[in-house]
Structures are given as structure tokens and as C-alpha cells.
Amino acid sequence: MTCYLLPERGWLFSADLFIANYLKFLRIDEDVPTLMKSIKGVLDHSFDVILCPHRGVVEDGWQQLNKKYEYLLNLSGEAQKLKQQGLTLEETTLCLLGKEGLFSTLTGYNFCKRNLIASCLQVNLDEMPRL
């Protein structure tokens, strides 16, 4: 995926990088560590507006994308704490995101909460600074 930044206008064409501040589901082939590194790379630049194919025009774009980054950072930290306490992936998912719903079942668990938590467990928190 490629994002396009127009710094003179303060616009970021975000492709699928933004979508929403708070994710609850993830496809099995998506990767939270890669997503977070991509978000961090974009947040190293200044912009005011995100032009998102899913959400349209997102005002306060930098702040909104930073909220997503912080959310993923916090979710990853919480998931890793629960794993250290001995909870299974399913228990951790239930604790942090609630029960899987019909959408997860309909996709054959290709797009589900468990995938998000499993990927959050792969985040190296020492490499992900707070902004």
C-alpha cells in the first residue's frame, strides 16, 4: 500500500492505513507490527487532513492517526501482559475485545478479533515509541 502526502496542502491520501481509530478485527494476513511501523513513518510528517477511501475526509488527521497508533500500542501492551499472566489467546481476546461475533464466523475467522490479538502479541514494544 502506498500513501501519498501533499505537504504544501497538509493532505495525506491514506489508502488503507487509517480506516478507523480503533480496530476490533484483523484479517489473518495482516500484521500489526508492520502496520504500526507504517503509521509511525507517516506520523514523522506533518499533515492536517486524511483523505481516506473508507472514511472520507478526516479532519485533525495527524491526531486521528496518532490515536490509532496509541490504541494499537496500548492493546499490544495489554495483550502481552495477559499472556504473561498465563491467559490463552482466546481468553485474552475475550478479555480485551469481547466475544467473536457472526462476522467472524461468516468469514471463517479470516477476519476476526483473535487475529488482531495474535498479531498484537508479536509487537516489540521496545521498538514502538510513544509520540
GROMACS elastic network, one bead per residue, 0.5 to 0.9 nm:
[ bonds ]
;  ai    aj funct       b0    kb
    1    14     6  0.89610   500
    1    15     6  0.67385   500
    1    16     6  0.72515   500
    1    17     6  0.80241   500
    2    13     6  0.87277   500
    2    14     6  0.76688   500
    2    15     6  0.66375   500
    2    16     6  0.87164   500
    2    17     6  0.87818   500
    3    12     6  0.69847   500
    3    13     6  0.55221   500
    3    15     6  0.57730   500
    3    16     6  0.84554   500
    3    17     6  0.77141   500
    3    42     6  0.83544   500
    4    11     6  0.82781   500
    4    12     6  0.58058   500
    4    14     6  0.67622   500
    4    15     6  0.83119   500
    5     8     6  0.89138   500
    5     9     6  0.87424   500
    5    10     6  0.76031   500
    5    11     6  0.58966   500
    5    13     6  0.62365   500
    5    14     6  0.83084   500
    5    42     6  0.87129   500
    5    45     6  0.86463   500
    5    47     6  0.78481   500
    6     9     6  0.55400   500
    6    10     6  0.59153   500
    6    11     6  0.51631   500
    6    12     6  0.63297   500
    6    13     6  0.82264   500
    6    47     6  0.80902   500
    7    11     6  0.64395   500
    7    12     6  0.80458   500
    7    45     6  0.82553   500
    7    46     6  0.70526   500
    7    47     6  0.64700   500
    8    11     6  0.79838   500
    8    47     6  0.89463   500
    9    12     6  0.89238   500
    9    47     6  0.79315   500
    9    48     6  0.83219   500
    9    49     6  0.88057   500
   10    46     6  0.69810   500
   10    49     6  0.62236   500
   10    50     6  0.86390   500
   11    46     6  0.89554   500
   11    47     6  0.56288   500
   11    48     6  0.61494   500
   11    50     6  0.59119   500
   11    51     6  0.69478   500
   11    61     6  0.83613   500
   12    42     6  0.88307   500
   12    47     6  0.64812   500
   12    48     6  0.78743   500
   12    49     6  0.62117   500
   12    51     6  0.59520   500
   12    52     6  0.83048   500
   12    61     6  0.79154   500
   12    62     6  0.89666   500
   13    49     6  0.86173   500
   13    50     6  0.59793   500
   13    52     6  0.62323   500
   13    53     6  0.83722   500
   14    17     6  0.54250   500
   14    18     6  0.61720   500
   14    19     6  0.84596   500
   14    50     6  0.63346   500
   14    51     6  0.61562   500
   14    52     6  0.54471   500
   14    53     6  0.77393   500
   15    18     6  0.74087   500
   15    19     6  0.83224   500
   15    51     6  0.81814   500
   15    52     6  0.61633   500
   15    53     6  0.63518   500
   15    54     6  0.84907   500
   16    19     6  0.58648   500
   16    52     6  0.73955   500
   16    53     6  0.74136   500
   16    54     6  0.77458   500
   17    20     6  0.87735   500
   17    35     6  0.74611   500
   17    38     6  0.78458   500
   17    39     6  0.71029   500
   17    52     6  0.83999   500
   17    65     6  0.86640   500
   18    21     6  0.70753   500
   18    39     6  0.83773   500
   18    50     6  0.81662   500
   18    52     6  0.68963   500
   18    54     6  0.84158   500
   18    55     6  0.85481   500
   18    64     6  0.84974   500
   18    65     6  0.64061   500
   18    68     6  0.77257   500
   19    22     6  0.88726   500
   19    23     6  0.86345   500
   19    52     6  0.68219   500
   19    53     6  0.78265   500
   19    54     6  0.56451   500
   19    55     6  0.63717   500
   20    23     6  0.66347   500
   20    54     6  0.83627   500
   20    55     6  0.75495   500
   20    64     6  0.85417   500
   20    65     6  0.83989   500
   20    68     6  0.72984   500
   21    64     6  0.64697   500
   21    65     6  0.67029   500
   21    66     6  0.84102   500
   21    67     6  0.59908   500
   21    69     6  0.81363   500
   21    71     6  0.75400   500
   22    67     6  0.80688   500
   22    68     6  0.59211   500
   22    71     6  0.65483   500
   22    72     6  0.79140   500
   23    26     6  0.74996   500
   23    68     6  0.80502   500
   23    71     6  0.84370   500
   23    72     6  0.81017   500
   23   113     6  0.88616   500
   23   116     6  0.80533   500
   24    97     6  0.67304   500
   24   112     6  0.76616   500
   24   113     6  0.57145   500
   24   116     6  0.70310   500
   25   104     6  0.83802   500
   25   111     6  0.59686   500
   25   114     6  0.76195   500
   25   115     6  0.70054   500
   25   116     6  0.57304   500
   25   117     6  0.87924   500
   26    29     6  0.82039   500
   26    30     6  0.64878   500
   26    31     6  0.83672   500
   26    32     6  0.87366   500
   26   110     6  0.79282   500
   26   111     6  0.52062   500
   26   112     6  0.55663   500
   26   113     6  0.64199   500
   26   114     6  0.79546   500
   26   115     6  0.54795   500
   26   117     6  0.86264   500
   26   119     6  0.85547   500
   27    30     6  0.53886   500
   27    31     6  0.85458   500
   27   109     6  0.82239   500
   27   110     6  0.53772   500
   27   112     6  0.66117   500
   27   113     6  0.89411   500
   27   115     6  0.65088   500
   27   116     6  0.77278   500
   28    31     6  0.81241   500
   28   109     6  0.79101   500
   28   110     6  0.52381   500
   28   111     6  0.63130   500
   28   112     6  0.79262   500
   28   115     6  0.56825   500
   28   116     6  0.82355   500
   28   119     6  0.87928   500
   29   110     6  0.82205   500
   29   115     6  0.87764   500
   30    34     6  0.83915   500
   30    35     6  0.81214   500
   30   115     6  0.83861   500
   30   116     6  0.85122   500
   30   119     6  0.79938   500
   31    34     6  0.55031   500
   31    35     6  0.61889   500
   31    36     6  0.87324   500
   31   116     6  0.83246   500
   31   119     6  0.58908   500
   31   120     6  0.83053   500
   31   122     6  0.86096   500
   32    36     6  0.59772   500
   32    37     6  0.85207   500
   32    72     6  0.77637   500
   32    76     6  0.88889   500
   32   116     6  0.74324   500
   32   119     6  0.54671   500
   32   120     6  0.59327   500
   32   121     6  0.89427   500
   32   122     6  0.77104   500
   32   123     6  0.69350   500
   33    36     6  0.51777   500
   33    37     6  0.62480   500
   33    38     6  0.86443   500
   33   119     6  0.74030   500
   33   120     6  0.73294   500
   33   122     6  0.67991   500
   33   123     6  0.50769   500
   33   124     6  0.75160   500
   33   128     6  0.88806   500
   34    37     6  0.51306   500
   34    38     6  0.61616   500
   34    39     6  0.86070   500
   34   123     6  0.88385   500
   35    38     6  0.51169   500
   35    39     6  0.61661   500
   35    40     6  0.85714   500
   35    69     6  0.88693   500
   36    39     6  0.50175   500
   36    40     6  0.60148   500
   36    41     6  0.85060   500
   36    68     6  0.89285   500
   36    69     6  0.62942   500
   36    72     6  0.74593   500
   36    73     6  0.81196   500
   36   123     6  0.86589   500
   36   128     6  0.78157   500
   37    40     6  0.50250   500
   37    41     6  0.61314   500
   37    42     6  0.87150   500
   37   128     6  0.78088   500
   38    41     6  0.50788   500
   38    42     6  0.63755   500
   38    43     6  0.86444   500
   39    42     6  0.51647   500
   39    43     6  0.60839   500
   39    44     6  0.87190   500
   39    65     6  0.72890   500
   39    66     6  0.79426   500
   39    68     6  0.85131   500
   39    69     6  0.66554   500
   40    44     6  0.63631   500
   40    66     6  0.83214   500
   40    69     6  0.74447   500
   40   128     6  0.83259   500
   40   129     6  0.87664   500
   40   131     6  0.85151   500
   41    44     6  0.53625   500
   41    45     6  0.76411   500
   42    45     6  0.57325   500
   42    46     6  0.83707   500
   42    62     6  0.88170   500
   42    65     6  0.88899   500
   43    46     6  0.69846   500
   43    47     6  0.85097   500
   43    62     6  0.66768   500
   43    65     6  0.75759   500
   43    66     6  0.70941   500
   43   131     6  0.84970   500
   45    62     6  0.86368   500
   46    62     6  0.70608   500
   47    50     6  0.78011   500
   47    60     6  0.83266   500
   47    61     6  0.67149   500
   47    62     6  0.58965   500
   48    58     6  0.86888   500
   48    59     6  0.66279   500
   48    60     6  0.53294   500
   48    61     6  0.51115   500
   48    62     6  0.59802   500
   48    63     6  0.84201   500
   49    57     6  0.68358   500
   49    58     6  0.56501   500
   49    60     6  0.58226   500
   49    62     6  0.72275   500
   50    56     6  0.79243   500
   50    57     6  0.59374   500
   50    59     6  0.67010   500
   50    60     6  0.78241   500
   50    62     6  0.77037   500
   50    64     6  0.86933   500
   50    65     6  0.85541   500
   51    54     6  0.88710   500
   51    55     6  0.78302   500
   51    56     6  0.56891   500
   51    58     6  0.63366   500
   51    59     6  0.89220   500
   51    61     6  0.85330   500
   52    55     6  0.52855   500
   52    57     6  0.62777   500
   52    58     6  0.71766   500
   53    56     6  0.56907   500
   53    57     6  0.86359   500
   55    58     6  0.69646   500
   57    61     6  0.87260   500
   58    61     6  0.56388   500
   58    64     6  0.78591   500
   59    62     6  0.85594   500
   59    63     6  0.88462   500
   59    64     6  0.80250   500
   60    63     6  0.55156   500
   60    64     6  0.61520   500
   60    65     6  0.87504   500
   61    64     6  0.50135   500
   61    65     6  0.60930   500
   61    66     6  0.83956   500
   62    65     6  0.52884   500
   62    66     6  0.60664   500
   62    67     6  0.86607   500
   63    67     6  0.62126   500
   63    68     6  0.88397   500
   64    67     6  0.50863   500
   64    68     6  0.66276   500
   64    69     6  0.88871   500
   65    68     6  0.51138   500
   65    69     6  0.63794   500
   65    70     6  0.87323   500
   66    70     6  0.61102   500
   66    71     6  0.84354   500
   66   131     6  0.76706   500
   67    70     6  0.50964   500
   67    71     6  0.59661   500
   67    72     6  0.85806   500
   68    71     6  0.50031   500
   68    72     6  0.61972   500
   68    73     6  0.85201   500
   69    72     6  0.52546   500
   69    73     6  0.61324   500
   69    74     6  0.86489   500
   69   130     6  0.86215   500
   69   131     6  0.88943   500
   70    74     6  0.60490   500
   70    75     6  0.84301   500
   70   130     6  0.72066   500
   70   131     6  0.82939   500
   71    74     6  0.51796   500
   71    75     6  0.59752   500
   71    76     6  0.84286   500
   72    75     6  0.50301   500
   72    76     6  0.59284   500
   72    77     6  0.84683   500
   72   120     6  0.75247   500
   73    76     6  0.52276   500
   73    77     6  0.62509   500
   73    78     6  0.87481   500
   73   120     6  0.83343   500
   73   123     6  0.83127   500
   73   125     6  0.74094   500
   73   128     6  0.74657   500
   73   129     6  0.88062   500
   73   130     6  0.81973   500
   74    77     6  0.50591   500
   74    78     6  0.61599   500
   74    79     6  0.85443   500
   75    78     6  0.51533   500
   75    79     6  0.60600   500
   75    80     6  0.85285   500
   75    96     6  0.78611   500
   75   117     6  0.79614   500
   75   120     6  0.70165   500
   76    79     6  0.51272   500
   76    80     6  0.61088   500
   76    81     6  0.86158   500
   76   117     6  0.73989   500
   76   119     6  0.83377   500
   76   121     6  0.60832   500
   76   122     6  0.81844   500
   76   123     6  0.65429   500
   76   124     6  0.88716   500
   76   125     6  0.77823   500
   77    80     6  0.51787   500
   77    81     6  0.62150   500
   77    82     6  0.87415   500
   77   120     6  0.79872   500
   77   121     6  0.81730   500
   77   123     6  0.85239   500
   77   125     6  0.71968   500
   78    81     6  0.51086   500
   78    82     6  0.62887   500
   78    83     6  0.86632   500
   78    92     6  0.88800   500
   78    96     6  0.79210   500
   79    82     6  0.52235   500
   79    83     6  0.62223   500
   79    84     6  0.86834   500
   79    89     6  0.87122   500
   79    92     6  0.63412   500
   79    93     6  0.79828   500
   79    96     6  0.75386   500
   79   117     6  0.66085   500
   79   118     6  0.85375   500
   79   120     6  0.68168   500
   79   121     6  0.62848   500
   80    83     6  0.50437   500
   80    84     6  0.61966   500
   80    85     6  0.86649   500
   80    92     6  0.89759   500
   80   120     6  0.77672   500
   80   121     6  0.56879   500
   80   122     6  0.87681   500
   80   123     6  0.88722   500
   81    84     6  0.51009   500
   81    85     6  0.63478   500
   81    86     6  0.89211   500
   82    86     6  0.65847   500
   82    87     6  0.56895   500
   82    88     6  0.83451   500
   82    91     6  0.87341   500
   82    92     6  0.62215   500
   82    95     6  0.88824   500
   83    86     6  0.51061   500
   83    87     6  0.50493   500
   83    88     6  0.66175   500
   83    89     6  0.74973   500
   83    92     6  0.71122   500
   83   121     6  0.82034   500
   84    87     6  0.73764   500
   87    90     6  0.79807   500
   87    91     6  0.57211   500
   87    92     6  0.59362   500
   88    91     6  0.51024   500
   88    92     6  0.60442   500
   88    93     6  0.84815   500
   89    92     6  0.51194   500
   89    93     6  0.60686   500
   89    94     6  0.85888   500
   89   114     6  0.70900   500
   89   117     6  0.73306   500
   89   118     6  0.68187   500
   90    93     6  0.51042   500
   90    94     6  0.61634   500
   90    95     6  0.85756   500
   90   114     6  0.67544   500
   90   117     6  0.89308   500
   91    94     6  0.51288   500
   91    95     6  0.60819   500
   91    96     6  0.86368   500
   92    95     6  0.50825   500
   92    96     6  0.61321   500
   92    97     6  0.82803   500
   92   114     6  0.86097   500
   92   117     6  0.75293   500
   93    96     6  0.53182   500
   93    97     6  0.55614   500
   93    98     6  0.65653   500
   93    99     6  0.76739   500
   93   100     6  0.85505   500
   93   113     6  0.65544   500
   93   114     6  0.56912   500
   93   115     6  0.89782   500
   93   116     6  0.84275   500
   93   117     6  0.60436   500
   93   118     6  0.85033   500
   94    97     6  0.55239   500
   94    99     6  0.53653   500
   94   100     6  0.77994   500
   94   113     6  0.86175   500
   94   114     6  0.85540   500
   95    98     6  0.59633   500
   95    99     6  0.85582   500
   96   117     6  0.84824   500
   97   100     6  0.82858   500
   97   113     6  0.67986   500
   97   114     6  0.87954   500
   97   117     6  0.86972   500
   98   101     6  0.88954   500
   98   113     6  0.83133   500
   99   113     6  0.82400   500
  100   103     6  0.78600   500
  100   104     6  0.60650   500
  100   105     6  0.77694   500
  100   109     6  0.89777   500
  100   112     6  0.69082   500
  100   113     6  0.63803   500
  100   114     6  0.78842   500
  101   104     6  0.55492   500
  101   105     6  0.67157   500
  101   106     6  0.88864   500
  101   112     6  0.83532   500
  101   113     6  0.89232   500
  102   105     6  0.50355   500
  102   106     6  0.60172   500
  102   107     6  0.86317   500
  103   106     6  0.51048   500
  103   107     6  0.63110   500
  103   108     6  0.87014   500
  103   109     6  0.83077   500
  103   111     6  0.77702   500
  103   112     6  0.75828   500
  104   107     6  0.53643   500
  104   108     6  0.63429   500
  104   110     6  0.71560   500
  104   111     6  0.58048   500
  104   113     6  0.76482   500
  105   108     6  0.50962   500
  105   109     6  0.57186   500
  105   110     6  0.86552   500
  105   111     6  0.87554   500
  105   112     6  0.82514   500
  106   109     6  0.74238   500
  106   110     6  0.89065   500
  106   111     6  0.89798   500
  107   110     6  0.54013   500
  107   111     6  0.60411   500
  107   112     6  0.80481   500
  108   111     6  0.76213   500
  108   112     6  0.87170   500
  109   112     6  0.53562   500
  109   113     6  0.85358   500
  109   114     6  0.81603   500
  109   115     6  0.80596   500
  110   115     6  0.78499   500
  111   114     6  0.85955   500
  111   115     6  0.71012   500
  111   116     6  0.87379   500
  112   115     6  0.56071   500
  112   116     6  0.69771   500
  113   116     6  0.52126   500
  113   117     6  0.64962   500
  113   118     6  0.86893   500
  114   117     6  0.52144   500
  114   118     6  0.60167   500
  114   119     6  0.85136   500
  115   118     6  0.50784   500
  115   119     6  0.60971   500
  115   120     6  0.85254   500
  116   119     6  0.52506   500
  116   120     6  0.61498   500
  116   121     6  0.87712   500
  117   121     6  0.62921   500
  117   122     6  0.89618   500
  118   121     6  0.52669   500
  118   122     6  0.70557   500
  119   122     6  0.52819   500
  119   123     6  0.71334   500
  120   123     6  0.54062   500
  120   124     6  0.89801   500
  121   124     6  0.83046   500
  123   126     6  0.87485   500
  123   127     6  0.83540   500
  123   128     6  0.81803   500
  124   127     6  0.56086   500
  124   128     6  0.68778   500
  125   128     6  0.51658   500
  125   129     6  0.77209   500
  126   129     6  0.72365   500
